[in-house]
C-alpha cells in the first residue's frame, strides 16, 4: 500500500467536504489522482466513507510536501467556489507541512501564473 498517496487522498477528501458539499468535480479530481498514482479505486471509496485522522507529515520530502499543498489548492479552486472553511483547512495543512500560513493566499493567487517548478521554488524561498 502506498501510504503517501493514501494520506494525500485522505487530505483531499477532507478538504472536499470542508464546505459541507462534496462536488462531483472534486470527487472526479480525487479519483483521477488515485488512477494516475495507481491507487485502488475501492480504497478511495472507503476513505470517502470513513476518512482517517490527518496526523503528522514528518517523513515527507520537500517535493511531497509541495505536492500535498499544491493539490489542496488545486482542489479548493476547482469548483470556483472558495469557502472560508476550505481556506482554514488549507492553512492548517500548510502549517502541519512546515509552511507559513500565508502560503495559502500566495498559492491561491499565483498557482496558474507560474510553471509548477517555479512555483515550488518561490514557495520554499518565501514560506518555509
C-alpha positions in Angstrom: 0.0 0.0 0.0 1.2 3.5 -0.9 0.9 5.3 2.4 2.0 8.7 0.9 -0.7 8.6 -1.7 -3.3 7.4 0.8 -2.5 10.3 3.2 -2.7 12.7 0.3 -6.1 11.4 -0.9 -7.4 11.4 2.6 -6.5 15.1 3.0 -8.2 15.9 -0.3 -11.3 14.1 0.7 -11.5 16.0 3.9 -10.9 19.3 2.1 -13.7 18.4 -0.4 -16.2 18.1 2.5 -14.9 21.1 4.5 -17.6 23.2 2.8 -20.2 20.6 3.6 -20.6 19.8 -0.2 -18.5 17.1 -1.9 -18.9 18.3 -5.6 -18.7 15.9 -8.5 -15.7 17.8 -9.9 -13.9 17.4 -6.6 -14.8 13.7 -6.5 -13.5 13.2 -10.1 -10.3 15.0 -9.4 -9.6 12.8 -6.4 -10.4 9.6 -8.3 -8.2 10.9 -11.2 -5.2 11.4 -8.9 -5.7 7.9 -7.5 -5.8 6.5 -11.0 -2.6 8.3 -12.0 -0.8 7.1 -8.9 -2.1 3.5 -9.3 -4.1 3.7 -6.0 -7.1 1.3 -5.8 -10.4 2.9 -6.5 -12.1 0.9 -3.8 -9.7 2.2 -1.2 -10.6 5.8 -2.3 -14.3 4.9 -1.9 -13.5 3.5 1.6 -11.7 6.7 2.5 -14.6 8.8 1.4 -17.0 6.9 3.6 -14.6 6.7 6.5 -11.8 9.3 6.4 -8.8 8.8 8.6 -7.2 11.4 11.1 -4.7 13.5 9.3 -1.9 13.1 11.8 1.6 14.5 11.1 3.7 14.8 8.0 7.2 14.5 9.4 8.5 11.8 7.0 7.6 13.6 3.8 10.2 15.0 1.4 10.0 18.7 0.3 8.6 17.6 -3.0 5.9 15.5 -1.3 5.0 18.4 1.0 4.7 20.7 -2.0 2.5 18.2 -3.9 0.2 17.8 -0.9 -0.3 21.5 -0.6 -0.4 22.2 -4.3 -3.1 19.6 -4.9 -5.1 21.0 -1.9 -5.1 24.4 -3.5 -6.0 23.0 -6.9 -8.9 21.2 -5.4 -10.1 24.2 -3.4 -10.1 26.3 -6.7 -11.6 23.6 -8.8 -15.3 24.3 -8.3 -14.8 28.1 -8.5 -16.4 28.4 -5.0 -14.0 29.2 -2.2 -15.3 28.9 1.3 -13.6 30.2 4.5 -13.7 26.6 5.8 -11.6 25.4 2.8 -9.1 28.3 3.3 -8.8 27.4 7.0 -8.3 23.7 6.2 -5.6 24.5 3.7 -3.8 26.8 6.2 -3.9 24.1 8.8 -2.4 21.6 6.3 0.2 24.2 5.3 1.3 24.7 8.9 1.4 20.9 9.5 3.6 20.6 6.4 6.0 23.3 7.8 5.0 26.3 5.8 3.8 29.7 6.9 0.0 30.0 6.6 0.4 32.9 4.2 1.5 30.4 1.6 -2.2 29.5 1.0 -3.0 33.1 -0.2 0.1 33.1 -2.3 -0.8 29.8 -4.0 -4.4 30.8 -4.4 -3.3 33.9 -6.3 -0.3 32.5 -8.1 -1.0 28.9 -8.9 -1.8 29.5 -12.5 0.7 32.3 -13.0 3.8 30.2 -12.9 5.0 26.8 -14.0 4.8 24.3 -11.3 8.6 24.0 -10.7 8.9 27.8 -10.5 6.0 28.0 -8.0 7.7 25.3 -5.9 10.9 27.3 -5.9 9.2 30.5 -4.9 7.2 28.7 -2.2 10.3 27.3 -0.5 12.1 30.6 -0.8 9.4 32.6 0.8 7.2 30.4 3.0 9.3 27.9 4.9 
